[in-house]
Amino acid sequence: MDSQTTAIINILNDPKYTLLFLVLLIWGLIWKGIALWRAAKNGQRNWFIAMLVVNTFGILEMAYIFYFNKKSTAVKKDEKTN
């Protein structure tokens, strides 16, 4: 193995990076679960598929929850009042 590969392996074996990876994994799973649930509940199939396939450590999911989900909820409330 070359020195760069050895350095990467040593970094990945460091407990600090293992903890960081686990924190990012849990962070992303929480946001993904909430966003997928809301997309399914709102019948937004394209959002559901995009969030299921693309792993962004919660960034896409947070954008959906805080920006796009509110718009779809507001539209549904307006439709119910008419």
C-alpha positions in Angstrom: 0.0 0.0 0.0 1.1 3.5 -0.6 1.5 6.1 2.1 -1.8 7.9 1.2 -3.9 4.8 1.5 -2.2 3.9 4.8 -3.0 7.5 6.1 -6.6 7.2 5.1 -6.9 3.8 6.8 -5.3 5.2 10.0 -7.8 8.1 10.0 -10.8 5.8 9.6 -9.6 3.6 12.4 -9.3 6.6 14.8 -12.2 6.5 17.4 -12.8 10.3 17.0 -13.8 9.8 13.3 -15.8 6.7 14.1 -17.8 8.8 16.6 -18.2 11.6 14.0 -19.4 9.2 11.4 -22.0 7.7 13.8 -23.2 11.2 14.8 -23.6 12.1 11.2 -25.4 8.9 10.4 -27.9 9.3 13.2 -28.4 13.0 12.4 -29.2 12.1 8.7 -31.4 9.2 9.6 -33.6 11.3 12.0 -34.1 14.1 9.3 -34.6 11.5 6.6 -37.3 9.7 8.6 -39.2 12.8 9.4 -39.0 14.1 5.8 -40.0 10.8 4.2 -42.9 10.5 6.6 -44.2 14.0 5.7 -43.6 13.5 2.0 -45.6 10.2 2.1 -48.3 11.8 4.2 -48.6 14.7 1.7 -48.6 12.4 -1.3 -45.4 13.9 -2.7 -44.0 10.9 -4.5 -41.2 12.7 -6.3 -39.9 14.2 -3.0 -40.1 10.8 -1.4 -38.1 9.1 -4.1 -35.4 11.9 -4.2 -34.9 11.8 -0.4 -34.9 8.0 -0.4 -32.2 7.8 -3.0 -30.0 10.8 -2.3 -27.9 10.9 0.9 -27.2 14.5 1.9 -26.7 14.0 5.7 -30.0 15.8 6.3 -29.6 18.8 4.1 -32.2 17.9 1.5 -34.5 16.6 4.2 -34.3 19.8 6.2 -34.9 21.9 3.1 -38.1 19.9 2.4 -39.3 20.0 6.0 -38.7 23.8 6.6 -39.3 25.2 3.1 -41.2 23.0 0.7 -43.4 21.1 3.2 -45.0 24.4 4.5 -46.0 25.4 1.0 -47.8 22.1 0.3 -49.6 22.3 3.7 -50.7 25.8 3.0 -52.1 24.8 -0.4 -54.0 21.9 1.1 -55.6 24.2 3.8 -56.6 26.7 1.1 -58.2 23.9 -0.9 -60.2 22.7 2.1 -61.7 26.2 2.8 -62.9 26.6 -0.8 
